[in-house]
Amino acid sequence: MSENDYTLKCQNTILSVLPLKIIEAYIAKGWFVKRYYNKNEIIHAEGEPCKQIEIILQGKVVIERIGLEGDLMTINYLNSADIIGANLVFSSTAYYPMTITAKKPTEVIIINKEILFEICNIYPDFFIQFIKIISDMSVMIVTKMKNRISRTIRQSIITYINKQYELQGTYLIKLTMSKKALAEMFGISRTSLSREFQKMVCEGLLKVDSKYIEVLNKDIIE
């Protein structure tokens, strides 16, 4: 990819607040480092120190953690213009708490901590946007945690069933996504979801297979 292509992609990110000549100069000097990750390549492992940020120019990244039973739980996805490590790089405990992996081929611009600090000092517009991104990430994390704490796995399943009953108009509900994707949407592991489904089957509430959920006890439909 040419320098101009990278410069244009930078214009669709937080770097757009910087003068174009500065972006070009920083790329030329190697202060903005271009990096390409293949699909399923680990970008950062859990416990690795965070010494930089990565601005995603193109692609998709998944943040995952390993559950107690060894299964992977998806925490969040990052897409073009999102930033990896924004909320960690200046932290007193700057270590990645989860594994970050390229979900598909991904291009990033890497900015180390020292260069980032310099840019924040020289360009206040960049600093304001950077703080806004960190603040938005904090709100998003708190919101997700509230949703997970306030709702049990069974409540999440029942909410999904009720919504699909409204849309499909039948007690034989066709799954609109894989069980893995459903677990990710609930913010739980695939194993935990399967365990709760099995409990509901044993209690005579549902009949579940790979493509359908059949509601046997109509009382769970609100």
C-alpha positions in Angstrom: 0.0 0.0 0.0 1.3 3.5 -0.9 1.9 6.3 1.6 -1.0 8.2 0.1 -3.3 5.3 0.7 -2.4 5.1 4.3 -2.7 8.9 4.7 -6.2 8.8 3.2 -7.2 6.1 5.6 -5.8 8.1 8.5 -8.2 10.9 7.5 -11.1 8.6 8.5 -9.9 8.3 12.1 -9.0 10.5 15.1 -5.9 11.5 13.1 -8.1 13.6 10.9 -7.8 16.5 13.4 -4.0 16.7 12.7 -2.6 18.6 9.7 -2.2 16.4 6.7 1.5 17.3 6.4 2.0 16.2 10.0 0.5 12.8 9.3 2.7 12.4 6.3 5.8 13.5 8.2 5.1 11.1 11.1 4.6 8.2 8.8 7.8 9.1 6.9 9.8 9.3 10.1 8.4 6.0 11.4 6.6 7.6 14.3 3.3 6.3 12.9 4.1 2.6 12.3 2.0 0.8 9.8 1.1 -2.8 10.7 -1.0 -5.6 9.0 -2.5 -8.5 10.9 -3.8 -11.6 9.3 -7.2 -13.1 10.2 -7.0 -14.9 13.6 -3.6 -13.4 14.4 -3.2 -12.4 18.0 -2.5 -8.7 18.3 -2.0 -8.7 22.1 -2.1 -11.5 24.6 -3.6 -11.2 28.0 -1.1 -9.8 30.5 1.1 -8.2 27.9 2.2 -4.6 28.8 0.5 -1.8 26.9 3.0 0.6 25.5 1.2 2.0 22.5 -2.2 2.5 20.9 -3.3 1.1 17.6 -5.7 3.0 15.4 -7.7 0.6 13.2 -7.6 1.8 9.6 -9.4 -1.2 8.2 -10.6 -4.6 9.5 -12.2 -6.0 12.6 -10.8 -6.9 16.0 -12.2 -9.1 18.8 -11.5 -8.7 22.5 -11.9 -12.1 24.3 -11.1 -13.6 27.6 -10.6 -17.3 28.6 -13.3 -18.5 30.9 -12.9 -20.8 33.9 -13.6 -23.8 31.7 -11.2 -22.9 29.0 -13.7 -21.5 26.6 -13.4 -18.1 24.9 -15.9 -15.4 25.8 -16.3 -12.5 23.4 -16.2 -9.1 25.3 -16.3 -6.6 22.4 -15.6 -5.9 18.8 -13.5 -3.0 17.4 -13.9 -1.8 13.8 -12.3 0.8 11.5 -11.5 4.1 13.3 -11.6 2.4 16.8 -8.5 2.4 19.0 -6.9 -0.5 20.7 -5.3 0.4 24.1 -6.7 4.0 24.4 -7.9 3.3 27.9 -4.8 1.4 29.0 -1.7 3.2 27.6 -1.5 5.9 30.3 -2.8 3.7 33.1 -0.8 2.9 36.2 -1.5 -0.8 35.5 -0.9 -0.8 31.7 -1.4 -4.4 30.9 -3.9 -5.9 28.5 -6.5 -7.7 30.7 -7.8 -9.8 27.7 -6.6 -11.2 24.5 -7.0 -9.1 21.3 -7.2 -10.9 18.0 -7.8 -9.9 14.4 -11.2 -11.2 13.4 -10.4 -10.5 9.8 -7.4 -9.0 7.9 -6.7 -5.8 9.8 -4.5 -2.7 9.2 -3.5 -0.4 12.0 -1.3 2.6 12.7 0.8 2.1 15.8 1.6 5.1 18.0 3.9 4.6 21.0 3.2 6.2 24.3 5.9 8.9 24.0 4.7 10.1 20.6 1.1 10.0 21.7 1.9 12.1 24.7 3.7 14.6 22.4 0.8 14.9 20.0 -1.7 15.4 22.9 0.5 18.3 24.2 1.0 20.0 20.8 -2.5 19.5 19.3 -5.4 20.2 21.8 -8.0 19.1 19.3 -6.5 15.7 19.1 -6.2 15.6 22.9 -9.9 16.5 23.3 -11.0 13.8 20.8 -8.7 11.2 22.6 -10.3 12.0 26.0 -13.7 11.7 24.4 -12.9 8.3 23.0 -11.7 7.1 26.4 -14.8 8.5 28.1 -17.1 6.8 25.6 -15.3 3.5 26.2 -15.7 3.8 29.9 -19.5 4.5 29.5 -19.8 1.5 27.2 -18.0 -0.8 29.6 -20.1 0.3 32.6 -23.3 -0.1 30.6 -22.4 -3.6 29.5 -21.5 -4.6 33.0 -24.8 -3.3 34.4 -26.7 -5.3 31.8 -24.8 -8.5 32.7 -25.2 -8.0 36.4 -28.9 -7.1 36.3 -30.0 -9.9 34.0 -29.5 -13.7 34.6 -28.7 -16.0 31.7 -32.3 -17.4 31.9 -33.7 -13.9 31.8 -31.6 -13.2 28.7 -32.9 -16.3 27.0 -36.5 -15.5 27.8 -36.1 -12.0 26.6 -34.7 -13.3 23.3 -37.5 -15.9 23.0 -40.2 -13.2 23.7 -38.8 -10.9 21.1 -38.6 -13.7 18.5 -42.1 -14.8 19.3 -43.3 -11.3 18.6 -41.5 -11.3 15.2 -42.1 -14.9 14.1 -45.6 -15.4 15.6 -45.0 -19.0 16.5 -43.9 -21.1 19.5 -41.5 -23.0 17.3 -38.9 -20.2 17.1 -36.2 -20.4 14.4 -32.8 -19.3 15.8 -31.7 -16.1 14.1 -28.0 -16.7 14.9 -25.7 -19.5 16.1 -25.7 -20.4 19.8 -22.1 -19.1 19.9 -23.3 -15.7 18.5 -26.2 -15.8 20.9 -23.9 -16.3 23.9 -21.7 -13.5 22.7 -24.7 -11.2 22.5 -25.6 -12.1 26.1 -22.0 -11.6 27.2 -21.6 -15.1 28.5 -19.7 -18.2 27.4 -21.1 -20.8 25.0 -20.8 -23.4 27.7 -22.9 -21.3 30.2 -25.6 -20.8 27.6 -25.7 -24.5 26.8 -25.9 -25.4 30.5 -28.9 -23.1 31.0 -30.7 -24.4 27.9 -30.2 -27.9 29.2 -31.7 -26.9 32.6 -34.8 -25.4 30.8 -35.2 -28.5 28.7 -35.0 -30.7 31.8 -37.7 -28.5 33.5 -40.0 -29.0 30.5 -39.9 -25.3 29.5 -38.2 -25.7 26.1 -37.1 -28.1 23.4 -33.9 -27.1 21.8 -32.0 -28.2 18.8 -29.3 -26.7 16.5 -31.8 -24.6 14.5 -35.0 -24.1 16.6 -36.3 -23.4 20.1 -39.7 -24.8 20.8 -41.6 -23.3 23.7 -43.3 -26.0 25.7 -44.4 -24.0 28.7 -46.3 -21.0 27.3 -46.1 -19.1 30.6 -42.6 -17.9 29.7 -44.1 -15.8 26.9 -45.0 -12.5 28.3 
